[in-house]
């Protein structure tokens, strides 16, 4: 059974992101109103209490990310003002025991609006990756709380590739802000219209129609890997970072020649002992895909040949392809074990997807309506959510 709660009047404008902390006891939300709000879970009744709020940026927020708790209470925010900011909750200097959020760093290297930000797995240290509409992936390392060093700046679409594209055939998906229709037309969703008002007019439809997203590989055994999408292409690149050589694309997830929609959300599943990886994508054309990535046969992480190249060749194929949203997909996310996938679309529904016991067949596992609408025929078939 799924229990839900509603936070009424959370922001004064459209909410663009909501993320839980490591323990699921705190929720950070960002909005077009330029504010961050942090909510605390009341475990007695399942409700949420506003803990703190502040104006974080000079434009709407796009993404938020919590750092692992071993580094303290740290939050990163990305915005349409072309900056990434790092915040830390510290004890107040007053006599009270209250805590307050302090801006620790402003990262302003991006030459486009910043669409994605995510802290890396804690075993690599305190690292932060961002992706912006200039098609650059930037990775920062924390030297001390107020000092962040730009460790890598990667032109994703122009970088070196060491492997072939995946062998898969499909079509593309949706975004958190709009469908594939004209971004400035009267049918564009409210989020798109609001965010477009904050973009330079010279950008045209590219920023509204494209997709920029990233997700770290959660398993440290394979080294520092990031799945990344940029621009209006339906492809996702798997990028390998290494201290001994330049970053490179080890695999490109390409749905096939008929794919059209930009990828707007990427989620790398926790491996939990699997011999393969699962990467989920959501696109502007309404499709949710699950990719199965298999490392090369003799790829012990870190094994290199004489030229410094990976011995094993990674392979990927699509194991699930859903179009039930029938509209742009804004977010895909895995549960903590990587066994249940959730997706949010412009149809106003959170949909759940789960593999059968053998892991080879994926099926709808239920849906949650976030607005009052009449159920569709598709929804009637999956009204009961099976989380077993």
WOJONOR-V254903 format. One record per residue. N is the residue number from 1. SS is DSSP state (helix for helix, strand for strand, loop for the rest). Layout:
N | SS
N | SS
This chain:
1 | loop
2 | loop
3 | loop
4 | loop
5 | loop
6 | loop
7 | loop
8 | loop
9 | loop
10 | loop
11 | loop
12 | loop
13 | loop
14 | loop
15 | strand
16 | strand
17 | strand
18 | strand
19 | strand
20 | strand
21 | loop
22 | loop
23 | loop
24 | loop
25 | loop
26 | strand
27 | strand
28 | strand
29 | strand
30 | strand
31 | strand
32 | loop
33 | loop
34 | loop
35 | strand
36 | strand
37 | strand
38 | strand
39 | strand
40 | strand
41 | strand
42 | strand
43 | loop
44 | loop
45 | loop
46 | loop
47 | strand
48 | strand
49 | strand
50 | strand
51 | strand
52 | strand
53 | strand
54 | strand
55 | strand
56 | loop
57 | loop
58 | loop
59 | loop
60 | loop
61 | strand
62 | strand
63 | strand
64 | strand
65 | strand
66 | strand
67 | loop
68 | loop
69 | helix
70 | helix
71 | helix
72 | loop
73 | loop
74 | strand
75 | strand
76 | strand
77 | strand
78 | strand
79 | strand
80 | loop
81 | loop
82 | loop
83 | loop
84 | strand
85 | strand
86 | strand
87 | strand
88 | strand
89 | strand
90 | strand
91 | strand
92 | loop
93 | loop
94 | loop
95 | loop
96 | loop
97 | loop
98 | loop
99 | strand
100 | strand
101 | strand
102 | strand
103 | strand
104 | strand
105 | strand
106 | strand
107 | strand
108 | loop
109 | loop
110 | loop
111 | loop
112 | loop
113 | loop
114 | strand
115 | strand
116 | strand
117 | strand
118 | strand
119 | strand
120 | loop
121 | loop
122 | helix
123 | helix
124 | helix
125 | loop
126 | loop
127 | strand
128 | strand
129 | strand
130 | strand
131 | strand
132 | strand
133 | loop
134 | loop
135 | loop
136 | strand
137 | strand
138 | strand
139 | strand
140 | strand
141 | strand
142 | strand
143 | strand
144 | strand
145 | loop
146 | loop
147 | strand
148 | strand
149 | strand
150 | strand
151 | strand
152 | strand
153 | strand
154 | strand
155 | strand
156 | helix
157 | helix
158 | helix
159 | loop
160 | loop
161 | strand
162 | loop
163 | loop
164 | loop
165 | strand
166 | loop
167 | loop
168 | loop
169 | loop
170 | loop
171 | loop
172 | loop
173 | loop
174 | loop
175 | loop
176 | loop
177 | loop
178 | loop
179 | loop
180 | loop
181 | loop
182 | loop
183 | loop
184 | loop
185 | loop
186 | loop
187 | loop
188 | loop
189 | loop
190 | helix
191 | helix
192 | helix
193 | helix
194 | helix
195 | helix
196 | helix
197 | loop
198 | loop
199 | loop
200 | loop
201 | helix
202 | helix
203 | helix
204 | loop
205 | loop
206 | helix
207 | helix
208 | helix
209 | helix
210 | loop
211 | loop
212 | loop
213 | strand
214 | strand
215 | strand
216 | strand
217 | loop
218 | loop
219 | loop
220 | helix
221 | helix
222 | helix
223 | loop
224 | strand
225 | strand
226 | strand
227 | strand
228 | strand
229 | strand
230 | loop
231 | loop
232 | loop
233 | loop
234 | loop
235 | loop
236 | strand
237 | strand
238 | strand
239 | strand
240 | strand
241 | strand
242 | loop
243 | loop
244 | loop
245 | loop
246 | loop
247 | loop
248 | strand
249 | strand
250 | strand
251 | strand
252 | strand
253 | strand
254 | loop
255 | loop
256 | loop
257 | loop
258 | loop
259 | loop
260 | loop
261 | loop
262 | loop
263 | strand
264 | strand
265 | strand
266 | strand
267 | strand
268 | strand
269 | loop
270 | loop
271 | loop
272 | loop
273 | loop
274 | loop
275 | loop
276 | loop
277 | strand
278 | strand
279 | strand
280 | strand
281 | strand
282 | strand
283 | strand
284 | loop
285 | loop
286 | loop
287 | loop
288 | strand
289 | strand
290 | strand
291 | strand
292 | strand
293 | strand
294 | strand
295 | loop
296 | loop
297 | loop
298 | loop
299 | loop
300 | loop
301 | loop
302 | loop
303 | loop
304 | strand
305 | loop
306 | loop
307 | loop
308 | loop
309 | loop
310 | strand
311 | loop
312 | loop
313 | loop
314 | loop
315 | strand
316 | strand
317 | strand
318 | strand
319 | strand
320 | strand
321 | strand
322 | strand
323 | loop
324 | loop
325 | loop
326 | loop
327 | loop
328 | loop
329 | strand
330 | strand
331 | strand
332 | strand
333 | strand
334 | strand
335 | loop
336 | loop
337 | loop
338 | loop
339 | loop
340 | strand
341 | strand
342 | strand
343 | strand
344 | strand
345 | strand
346 | loop
347 | loop
348 | loop
349 | strand
350 | strand
351 | strand
352 | strand
353 | strand
354 | strand
355 | strand
356 | loop
357 | loop
358 | loop
359 | loop
360 | loop
361 | loop
362 | strand
363 | strand
364 | strand
365 | strand
366 | strand
367 | strand
368 | strand
369 | strand
370 | loop
371 | loop
372 | loop
373 | loop
374 | loop
375 | loop
376 | loop
377 | helix
378 | helix
379 | helix
380 | helix
381 | loop
382 | loop
383 | loop
384 | loop
385 | loop
386 | loop
387 | loop
388 | loop
